[in-house]
Amino acid sequence: MLLPQRPTSAKNAEGDPYLVGLEPEDNPQNMPLFRRWLAVLIISSASLCVTCASSIAAFTEQGAAQTFHVPHEVTILGISMFVTGLGTGPLLVGPLSEVYGRNAVYEISYALFFIFTFPVVFAPNITVFLVFRFITGFCGSAFLSVAGGSVSDMFPNSSIANPMAVYTISPFIGPVAGPLIAGFINQHLYWEWTYRVQLCWIFVELLMLVLFVPETYVPVILKKKARRLRKSTGDPKFYAPLDRREGTLASAILLSCCKPFQLLLFDRMTLLLDSRNALILGILYLAFQAFPIIFEDVHGFNMQMTGLTFIGIGLGMVSAISTQPFWNRLFAREAAKYNGDPPPETRLIMGQVGGILVPVGLFCLAFTTYPQVHWIAPIIVSVLFGSGIYFVFTSTFTYLVTAYRPIAASAMASNSALRLAFAAAFPLFAGAMYNRLGTVGATALLAGLATIMAPLPFVLHRIGARLRKKSPFAAY
């Protein structure tokens, strides 16, 4: 069972002097701003590293197929297995973070991510390679669910937009950075060097997590405080709310596995927003198979040049995050209308812009893939797609952690599970779809699906408050 985000000492006033309450010096939101931002940047870079590992496999597929003597279609599973691990991992690490804290989950999961990458590098056969791709994805998954909770731990609703924007963009810059890195490495070195380089990156991230990221989960902070009081006073009666947690860890894990699916089944807002995110992430991961078809087969690019074609999507994301000051002013005006406590639906305004940019970018991409069109054209229009991705996901993530704050980890886990299921499946049929429909028809089909989802943030912005009142999971 998830505990409230910010326990107080209210029960002490009712006659329980042994219940440990949250004092200002204990509150992670009162840490120095520099320390909070440093933690956000390290967590975000660790998330970027994990998601980069997912797409980096796209440019090792030909080398792995030759080494393991298997068809290219089998090595595509390198992406799908990793992403499947990313999708299932939050169901376990979510409850663990609510018992042992964010830091324990970060450090242990990243250490395992580092250790289990070695069998990927030195895999003797395709089975070992694919199994440990799944395991490494599972180990790195904490940074797609628990990390969002860390951001909400350290920043109140009034100032969460900027740090959430930085965190949100990191797992989407990662997949775009993967082809850039892997294309360069595989053009000049053996495919195994792709993972050797990433091993060094993972190790650096692990050191920074251990040295600079503090514990931010309030129930665990209070539990540690109660332990210190018992030790310093010699009185065993001091306790924190987490010490009286009902049920076992196994039951908490079972509940955590059920909670994200309960959200998807019984909360219409969550289902609709998560479905939209899932479609867009699936299209992004499909691009790792589609871009080589567009640029290598149509324009004759080599592997390194094809990797560079993802710069357009990355540039779109970076340009979108540069608009954050505008959104901050917009949200401040909205907050003023509601006496400083605007409804979560105000966060969907950003998603409305993204809902338009994604299909427009995809339609433009579709009709610039003709051989007679200069190769720079699809790269330029992919900037629109990248910007739309940022606006859609930042909007959804910020909405989930504000509207479902007491169960933010479960809300993010439901989002991760669904969107990563799509991300795992889409690359598997990309080749067949593009061979059957051609680059124009296949990309236009994806644009049409995105168009169907485009009205969603407009509709939910209008009726979301009514839907939330009927939800058994929303905070208010």
Sequence and secondary structure as in RCSB ss.txt:
>XXXX:A:sequence
MLLPQRPTSAKNAEGDPYLVGLEPEDNPQNMPLFRRWLAVLIISSASLCVTCASSIAAFTEQGAAQTFHVPHEVT
ILGISMFVTGLGTGPLLVGPLSEVYGRNAVYEISYALFFIFTFPVVFAPNITVFLVFRFITGFCGSAFLSVAGGS
VSDMFPNSSIANPMAVYTISPFIGPVAGPLIAGFINQHLYWEWTYRVQLCWIFVELLMLVLFVPETYVPVILKKK
ARRLRKSTGDPKFYAPLDRREGTLASAILLSCCKPFQLLLFDRMTLLLDSRNALILGILYLAFQAFPIIFEDVHG
FNMQMTGLTFIGIGLGMVSAISTQPFWNRLFAREAAKYNGDPPPETRLIMGQVGGILVPVGLFCLAFTTYPQVHW
IAPIIVSVLFGSGIYFVFTSTFTYLVTAYRPIAASAMASNSALRLAFAAAFPLFAGAMYNRLGTVGATALLAGLA
TIMAPLPFVLHRIGARLRKKSPFAAY
>XXXX:A:secstr
    SS  SHHHHTT TTB    TTT GGGS HHHHHHHHHHHHHHHHHHHHHHHGGGGTHHHHHHHHT  HHHH
THHHHHHHHHHHHTHHHHHHHHHHH HHHHHHHHHHHHHHHHHHHHT SSHHHHHHHHHHHHHHGGGGGTHHHHH
HHHHS GGG HHHHHHHHHHHHHHHHHHHHHHHHHHHHS THHHHHHHHHHHHHHHHHHHHH     HHHHHHHH
HHHHHHHH  TT B GGGG  S HHHHHHHHHHHHHHHHHH HHHHHHHHHHHHHHHHHHHHHHHHHIIIIITT 
  HHHHHHTTHHHHHHHHHHHTTHHHHHHHHHHHHHHTTT   GGGGHHHHHHHHHHHHHHHHHHHTT STTS T
HHHHHHHHHHHHHHHHHHHHHHHHHHHHTGGGHHHHHHHHHHHHHHHHHHHHHHHHHHHHHHHHHHHHHHHHHHH
HHHTTHHHHHHHHHHHHHHH SS   
